[in-house]
Structure formats: C-alpha cells, structure tokens
Amino acid sequence: MKKRVILYGIAAVLAGVVAADLISGGRLIRLPDGENETYRRFARINAELVRAGTARVTFTATMIPGGAWAGTSAVRFGETPVWDTSYDRATVGDGTAPMRRLHLDERTEYLSSPALRPADERAWIDPDVTSVTFGPISSPRTGVADVTTWLRFLGGVDRAHALQAKHDLPDVPGAPHEFLFRCFATVAQCPPPYETELDDAFNTSQATDLRVWLDDDGRLRRLGVFAVLDHLEADGSRDVRDLSHPIVASTVEATFDLRDFGIPVLVAAPPRAEVSTERYLKV
C-alpha cells in the first residue's frame, strides 16, 4: 500500500512539473544539451548581428516578374538599421544600371545612378520629393535585395520551429551551423507584411524558405531566400481587372553573404545642393 501511495505521489509531482513547464513556456524542463544549443543559436541570430554592430553584405536577388539586383551593402544593424548600398546592377526601366542607395531610416532614402538624370542634373534623388517610375515592382525600395527585409522573419521563432529548422545544407566555409526555416504566413512573425513597397503589390505568399548558415560565434554568414508572392482576393481568386496589383505571382530568389563584421558604417544624407528638386523622373 505504501509503495502505491509513493508511486501516486511521484506521478502527481511529475504531472505538476509538466503542467508548470507548459505554463512557463518550457523553461522548467531542460532540453537535451544539443537541442538547447540549436535553439540558442537560432534564437540569437538578430541579437548577434546587433552585437557585431555592422557588416558588409554581398547580395544577388531576383524577383520574376519584377527586377534583378546585385551588389554590396555596408549595414549597421539595430532597432533602426541603416545602410549604404552600391548596386553593380539594378533594374531601371527596361534595362539595368549601376546605382547607389543610402538608407537612413524607414522614411529617408537617396538614390544616385547614371540612369536617373533629372532635368536639374543634380546627382541625388530623394524618392519622396522626386517620383521615379522604375517599372512594375522593380524599384530597389521593394527591399527584395535588402538583407534586413528578411532578417525580421527570423526574430521570435519559437523553440519547436527552431529545432525543426536544423538542416543539412551545402557547406559554406566558416559557417558549420545550418538551418532551413520554412516561414508560413500562418506563423506569427512570417510575411506578409514586409514593411517595404512589396506590401503595395502583394498580400499573401506561399511558404518562404529561409536558409541560414551561422559561424561558431553565432553570426549569420549566409542567408538564402526563396519565396512566391501573390495578390489574391479574400476568396482566393485573382482579380485580373485590378491593374494596381500584379496579375501573376512573383518568385523571389536571393542570397546574402556577410563578412567584415564591425567595419565603420557612416551613412549621411548628401548635401542639399546635390539633391534634385524635380517632381517627376521617368526612366
């Protein structure tokens, strides 16, 4: 009888611990060491970039239909990221051209390119002053080629999704920790919205695949993106008469390689005298 009472007591205690663990979000019952380390690495991707402060980011990105971009950004991470991007090529109208883009905050950017020639011949364009017609969903302000667009979807990933993301990917030198995070729109932190001009064109996406490579210090060394973006009505249909949105889905593929952590990144607005005051610019 005593043994039975003891067993019932142990069972009750264990049940209580499990219940408390569920209430606490899993903080009471420790994961196996390997799983703890996997979750820690994944959960701290953005925090480690903020701790590094800055990085040089080389990228290639396409959105079909849409645009194509390739180049290098010097990025300062934080609550309000800033960056100075030099595009070797960026979609401008029916072609491509080199371009430079300064991003100071969510509302302040400046563009400069041989393909952007305002009548006053000033070197820089402020898109909030000068309306630039890049073409359908081909503006660099879509954010497709900005690593910060995609990093936000890696924040706040719960433990279960982080552990599921552990994956074997093609090797990247110096980045032995590999993850494939499939970001569904039904998961809280997953797109849409994108908080870029993509939101003007698209309101839904199929699963967004984020391929992640981390070094031993937990710093992101490569991010690969695959996504299919679309605009659908509430019933799942497509209104081909509404020309304010794409009438076909767009496929996004992008790769970002990060290096030179901690480099100086100083991004400032160009002199006012060098910024165009023209209202419109067609390319």
C-alpha positions as CSV (number, residue, x, y, z in Angstrom):
1,M,0.0,0.0,0.0
2,K,2.8,2.4,0.9
3,K,4.5,1.8,-2.5
4,R,1.3,2.5,-4.3
5,V,0.9,5.8,-2.4
6,I,4.5,6.7,-3.1
7,L,4.0,6.0,-6.8
8,Y,0.9,8.0,-6.9
9,G,2.7,10.8,-5.1
10,I,5.6,10.7,-7.7
11,A,3.1,10.7,-10.5
12,A,1.3,13.7,-9.1
13,V,4.6,15.6,-8.7
14,L,5.7,14.9,-12.2
15,A,2.3,15.9,-13.5
16,G,2.6,19.2,-11.6
17,V,6.1,19.8,-13.1
18,V,4.8,19.1,-16.6
19,A,1.9,21.5,-16.1
20,A,4.1,24.2,-14.7
21,D,6.5,23.7,-17.6
22,L,3.7,24.2,-20.1
23,I,2.6,27.4,-18.2
24,S,6.2,28.7,-18.2
25,G,6.6,28.1,-21.9
26,G,9.0,25.2,-21.4
27,R,11.6,26.9,-19.2
28,L,11.4,24.4,-16.3
29,I,12.2,21.2,-18.2
30,R,15.6,21.5,-19.8
31,L,16.2,20.4,-23.4
32,P,19.0,18.0,-24.2
33,D,22.2,19.9,-24.5
34,G,22.3,19.6,-28.3
35,E,18.8,20.9,-28.6
36,N,19.4,23.7,-26.2
37,E,22.4,24.8,-28.2
38,T,20.5,24.6,-31.5
39,Y,17.7,26.7,-30.2
40,R,20.1,29.2,-28.6
41,R,21.9,29.7,-31.9
42,F,18.8,30.2,-33.9
43,A,17.0,32.4,-31.4
44,R,20.0,34.8,-31.2
45,I,20.6,35.4,-35.0
46,N,19.4,39.0,-34.9
47,A,20.9,39.7,-31.4
48,E,24.4,38.6,-32.6
49,L,24.2,40.9,-35.6
50,V,23.3,43.8,-33.4
51,R,26.2,42.9,-31.1
52,A,28.5,42.8,-34.1
53,G,27.1,46.2,-35.0
54,T,27.9,46.3,-38.7
55,A,28.8,44.0,-41.6
56,R,29.5,44.1,-45.3
57,V,26.8,42.2,-47.2
58,T,27.2,41.0,-50.8
59,F,24.0,40.0,-52.5
60,T,22.3,38.8,-55.6
61,A,18.5,38.9,-55.9
62,T,15.8,38.4,-58.5
63,M,12.0,38.8,-58.5
64,I,10.3,37.4,-61.6
65,P,8.3,39.2,-62.8
66,G,9.9,42.3,-61.1
67,G,13.5,43.1,-61.1
68,A,17.1,42.0,-60.5
69,W,19.8,43.4,-58.3
70,A,23.4,42.6,-57.4
71,G,25.9,44.5,-55.3
72,T,27.3,45.2,-51.8
73,S,25.8,46.9,-48.8
74,A,27.5,48.3,-45.7
75,V,24.9,47.8,-43.0
76,R,24.6,49.0,-39.4
77,F,22.2,46.7,-37.5
78,G,19.9,47.8,-34.7
79,E,16.4,48.9,-34.0
80,T,16.7,51.3,-37.0
81,P,19.1,49.7,-39.4
82,V,21.0,52.0,-41.9
83,W,22.9,51.1,-45.0
84,D,24.9,52.3,-47.9
85,T,24.3,50.1,-50.9
86,S,26.3,50.0,-54.2
87,Y,24.5,48.1,-56.9
88,D,26.7,46.7,-59.6
89,R,23.4,46.3,-61.5
90,A,19.8,47.2,-60.7
91,T,16.7,47.1,-62.8
92,V,15.9,50.5,-64.1
93,G,13.1,50.7,-66.7
94,D,13.7,48.1,-69.4
95,G,17.4,47.7,-68.6
96,T,19.9,47.6,-65.7
97,A,22.3,50.2,-64.4
98,P,24.7,50.7,-61.5
99,M,23.2,52.6,-58.6
100,R,23.9,53.8,-55.1
101,R,21.3,53.9,-52.4
102,L,21.6,55.5,-49.0
103,H,19.0,54.3,-46.4
104,L,18.9,56.5,-43.3
105,D,15.6,55.3,-41.8
106,E,12.2,54.0,-42.9
107,R,11.3,57.3,-44.4
108,T,14.6,58.7,-45.7
109,E,16.5,57.4,-48.7
110,Y,18.5,58.8,-51.5
111,L,19.3,57.3,-54.9
112,S,22.0,58.0,-57.5
113,S,22.6,56.4,-60.8
114,P,23.7,57.3,-64.4
115,A,20.2,56.1,-65.4
116,L,18.5,58.6,-63.1
117,R,19.1,62.0,-64.8
118,P,16.8,64.8,-63.6
119,A,16.4,68.0,-65.6
120,D,18.3,69.9,-62.9
121,E,21.2,67.5,-63.4
122,R,21.7,67.0,-59.6
123,A,23.4,63.8,-58.6
124,W,20.9,62.5,-56.0
125,I,17.2,61.7,-56.0
126,D,15.0,61.8,-52.9
127,P,12.1,59.4,-53.8
128,D,9.8,61.3,-51.5
129,V,10.4,64.5,-53.5
130,T,11.0,63.1,-57.0
131,S,8.7,60.4,-58.1
132,V,10.7,57.9,-60.1
133,T,8.9,55.4,-62.5
134,F,11.1,52.3,-62.3
135,G,8.5,50.0,-63.8
136,P,6.2,47.4,-62.2
137,I,7.6,46.1,-58.9
138,S,11.2,46.8,-59.9
139,S,12.1,49.6,-57.5
140,P,15.0,48.9,-55.1
141,R,12.7,50.0,-52.4
142,T,10.8,46.7,-52.7
143,G,13.5,45.5,-50.3
144,V,14.0,42.2,-52.1
145,A,17.8,42.8,-52.1
146,D,17.9,44.2,-48.6
147,V,19.0,41.6,-46.0
148,T,17.1,43.5,-43.3
149,T,13.8,42.7,-45.1
150,W,14.2,39.0,-44.4
151,L,16.0,39.1,-41.1
152,R,12.9,40.3,-39.3
153,F,11.2,36.9,-40.0
154,L,13.9,35.1,-38.1
155,G,13.1,37.0,-34.9
156,G,10.8,35.5,-32.3
157,V,10.9,32.0,-33.7
158,D,9.6,29.6,-31.1
159,R,11.6,26.6,-29.9
160,A,9.6,24.0,-31.9
161,H,10.2,25.8,-35.2
162,A,13.8,26.4,-34.4
163,L,14.5,22.8,-33.7
164,Q,12.6,21.7,-36.9
165,A,14.8,24.2,-38.9
166,K,18.1,22.3,-38.1
167,H,19.1,21.0,-41.5
168,D,22.0,19.8,-43.6
169,L,22.7,22.4,-46.4
170,P,25.6,22.7,-48.9
171,D,28.7,23.7,-46.9
172,V,29.7,27.4,-46.5
173,P,33.3,27.8,-45.3
174,G,33.4,29.1,-41.8
175,A,29.7,28.5,-41.2
176,P,29.1,25.0,-40.0
177,H,25.7,25.6,-38.4
178,E,22.9,25.2,-40.9
179,F,19.2,25.8,-40.8
180,L,16.2,25.7,-43.2
181,F,13.3,27.7,-41.8
182,R,10.1,27.4,-43.7
183,C,8.2,30.5,-42.8
184,F,4.4,30.1,-43.4
185,A,2.0,33.1,-43.4
186,T,0.1,31.4,-40.5
187,V,3.2,31.7,-38.3
188,A,3.0,35.0,-36.3
189,Q,6.3,36.6,-37.4
190,C,6.2,35.4,-41.1
191,P,5.3,37.6,-44.1
192,P,3.3,39.4,-45.2
193,P,3.5,42.2,-44.3
194,Y,7.1,43.0,-45.5
195,E,7.1,46.7,-44.4
196,T,8.5,47.6,-47.8
197,E,7.0,48.5,-51.1
198,L,6.3,44.8,-51.6
199,D,3.2,45.4,-49.4
200,D,1.8,47.7,-52.1
201,A,1.8,44.9,-54.6
202,F,1.3,41.6,-52.6
203,N,-0.9,40.5,-49.8
204,T,0.0,36.8,-49.5
205,S,2.8,34.3,-50.0
206,Q,3.4,30.7,-50.2
207,A,5.9,29.3,-47.8
208,T,9.0,31.5,-47.6
209,D,12.2,29.4,-47.3
210,L,15.0,31.0,-45.3
211,R,18.3,29.1,-45.5
212,V,20.6,30.1,-42.7
213,W,24.4,29.5,-42.2
214,L,26.0,30.6,-38.9
215,D,29.6,30.6,-37.7
216,D,30.8,29.3,-34.4
217,D,30.2,32.7,-32.8
218,G,26.5,32.6,-33.9
219,R,26.9,35.2,-36.5
220,L,25.0,35.0,-39.8
221,R,27.4,34.3,-42.7
222,R,24.9,33.5,-45.4
223,L,21.1,33.9,-45.9
224,G,19.3,32.3,-48.8
225,V,15.7,33.3,-49.6
226,F,13.1,31.6,-51.8
227,A,9.5,33.0,-51.8
228,V,6.5,33.1,-54.0
229,L,4.5,36.3,-53.6
230,D,0.9,36.9,-54.8
231,H,-2.1,39.1,-54.5
232,L,-5.4,37.3,-54.1
233,E,-8.9,38.2,-53.1
234,A,-10.4,37.1,-49.8
235,D,-12.0,34.0,-51.6
236,G,-8.6,33.0,-53.1
237,S,-9.4,34.3,-56.6
238,R,-7.4,36.7,-58.7
239,D,-8.9,39.9,-60.0
240,V,-7.2,40.4,-63.3
241,R,-9.1,43.6,-63.9
242,D,-7.4,45.3,-60.9
243,L,-4.2,46.7,-62.6
244,S,-3.0,48.2,-59.3
245,H,-1.7,44.7,-58.4
246,P,0.3,42.1,-60.3
247,I,-1.9,39.6,-62.1
248,V,0.6,36.7,-61.7
249,A,2.6,35.6,-58.8
250,S,6.3,36.7,-58.5
251,T,9.1,34.3,-57.5
252,V,11.9,35.7,-55.3
253,E,15.4,34.2,-55.0
254,A,18.1,35.9,-53.1
255,T,21.5,35.2,-51.5
256,F,23.2,37.4,-48.9
257,D,26.8,36.8,-47.8
258,L,28.0,38.6,-44.6
259,R,31.6,39.4,-43.7
260,D,33.8,42.2,-42.3
261,F,31.8,42.5,-39.1
262,G,32.5,45.6,-37.1
263,I,33.6,47.8,-40.1
264,P,32.8,51.5,-39.8
265,V,29.5,52.3,-41.4
266,L,28.7,56.0,-41.6
267,V,25.5,56.9,-43.7
268,A,24.6,60.5,-44.1
269,A,22.3,62.5,-46.4
270,P,24.0,64.1,-49.3
271,P,24.4,67.9,-49.4
272,R,21.0,69.5,-50.1
273,A,22.5,71.3,-53.2
274,E,23.2,67.8,-54.7
275,V,19.6,66.5,-54.3
276,S,17.2,67.1,-57.2
277,T,14.1,69.2,-56.6
278,E,12.3,67.9,-59.7
279,R,8.9,66.4,-59.1
280,Y,8.9,63.6,-61.6
281,L,11.5,61.4,-63.4
282,K,10.7,58.8,-65.9
283,V,13.3,56.2,-66.7
